[in-house]
Amino acid sequence: MNIQKITNYLVIGLGVLGFVFLALILFKGDDAIEMDALQGDFGSISYIILLAQIILVIAVSLSLGFSIKNLVSDSNKLKSSLMSFGAFAIVLIIAFVFSSGEETPLQDGKVLSASGARWVETGIRTFYFLTVIALCSMAFGSVRKLIKK
């Protein structure tokens, strides 16, 4: 059997399994599920959630696997990807250097540590830096296009 037939059988099997779990949930009814949940029994819902997690793991694994396979097979793509990753790492490091953190009380009474606050600020600054870089690159491309005409 080739990979396409295996994939088709796997997709059909997961689809049928998902349909069966959905039918079980629909036949059980909202009230019964709520009563079971109040008693700590999440059995009817947990099966479909587990199936969704399995499908997510399969999809992410295949995506990463084929992406890495394609990158490794072409050295130019690998070099370009590593340069992009390095540029992103530099932006992240710059954002981390410019960030400061201080303990912050949260709404639920807990406290966000200084390190956690610094990482949150790093993420926000990284977003701002990448936004500015994207806007500048689009503006540069547009201006260069206008000058060439």
Secondary structure, DSSP 4 states (H G I P E B T S, - for coil): --HHHHHHHHHHHHHHHHHHHHHHHHHH-HHHHHHHHHTT--HHHHHHHHHHHHHHHHHHHHHHHHHHHHHHH-HHHHHHHHHHHHHHHHHHHHHHHH-----EE-TTS-EE-HHHHHHHHHHHHHHHHHHHHHHHHHHHHHHHHHHH-
